[in-house]
Amino acid sequence: MALDTGPAHGTEALARLAEEHVDHRFKGLPPDAYGLTVAELAGQRRNLFTDGFTTPVLALSAERLEHNLKLMETYSARHGLTFAPHGKTSMAPQLFQRQIEHGAWGITLAVPHQVRVARAFGVQRIFLANELVDAAALRWVSSELDADPDFRFVCYADSVRGVALMDAALTEAGASRPVDVVVELAAGEGARTGVRTEAECAAVADAVAGARTLRLAGVAGYEGEVPDADPEKVHAWLRRLVALAVDFDKAGRFEGLEEIVVSAGGSAWFDAVADVFAEVPDLSVPVLKLLRSGAYVSHDDGHYRELTPFNRVPEEGALEPAFRLWSQVVSRPSPAQAFTNAGKRDAAYDLHLPFAQVVRRDGVERPATGIEVTGLSDQHAWLRTTAQADLEVGDWLGTGLSHPCTSFDKWQLIPVAEADGTVVDYIRTFF
């Protein structure tokens, strides 16, 4: 059974987030805020450093968050791309809404639970960058499509067997609106999901065409999975994806569509996507050139700082890392070692350990000279300190993080702080 998930309901659901009460579920928040609503706490404009927040606490920079939203809006428009940022990064409906306000067509997601979250908060266009063969999830998607004629949903298919399972589940559900499907082209042998050859792509497309409950909407893939990726290989694969769309169109496979979806784009190669999608020829109907980069919203101080395409095109701008994790030095057992109270439960560590950036003591902030995070326990960060490190028990250590996806998922309610530490908002996540 479909819930009320239209735009008006989404606005109401977002408003209700501000009515949620602050309690033991939300780490890092001031203990004396217990029982306040999120709106009441935000209205107090407390300072992150002096008004009762406890460590560890993760904060987002208000200024950098807004900068990143504006930059990708401008970049997408400049290159004629339609933007559907990947929502799995933040799983934060407030950020989904801000992304849409900054020009996003809709939100990309990865699994059915994420789609349900987005729909609960009124997202009207969803691109599921994954195969979907779960019968229960398909029944739910079908009920959403049937209940809301303005809801647009697109998902991957990469096998004839998968198409058959989709059709069976949707037929049993009595679907009246077909589900839009794009054929996923694999990035190469040994890559992740996706069809390996053009002949197999055609077979999957034909299976979709033969299913009453499905509609072939285009082609898609993920260039970030290209083996041993470099600019030449990524451009070559993207041209292969475009050629597949051209061939399908020539064969009449997109007959009856109002637009053809051609989609790619993670956070490491969106410049290559812009290059190649600019070469897409005129087809029988307009092409929706859909970019799906998601990590940009917070960026980071490690993996994506190294990989961002803006390093290759600096004239187009630069993303700014918006996360900082604050923890407190709780032990200084030797001149070469210290420990803070943030660990694996609090910080991303799958790609890089946190990066020591600044130390705060008595309201004064200075660079974290001579301090390195060398390991994480569940609730401790291990620090190596040199003779240059001025670090004492009680100091606050601000660290940068690598990999936004595994930073957001450790925090249910994240303060958004201005440069002077004033907390102006709180971001709720749903993982």
Secondary structure, DSSP 8 states (H G I E B T S, - for coil): -----SHHHHHHHHHHHTT-B--TTSTTS-GGGTT-BHHHHHHTT-BTTTSS--SSEEEEEHHHHHHHHHHHHHHHHHTT-EE--BTTTT--HHHHHHHHHTT-S-EEESSHHHHHHHHHTT--EEEEEEE---HHHHHHHHHHHHH-TT-EEEEEE--HHHHHHHHHHHHHTT-SS-EEEEEEB-SSTT-SSSBSSHHHHHHHHHHHHT-TTEEEEEEE--GGGSTT--HHHHHHHHHHHHHHHHHHHHTTTTTT-S-EEEEE--SSSHHHHHHHHTT----SS-EEEEE---GGGT--SSHHHHH-GGGT-GGG------EEEEEEEEEEEETTEEEES--TTTS--SSS--EEEEEEETTEEEE-TTEEEEEE-SS-EEEEE-TT----TT-EEEEE-S-THHHHTT-SEEEEE-TTSBEEEEEE---
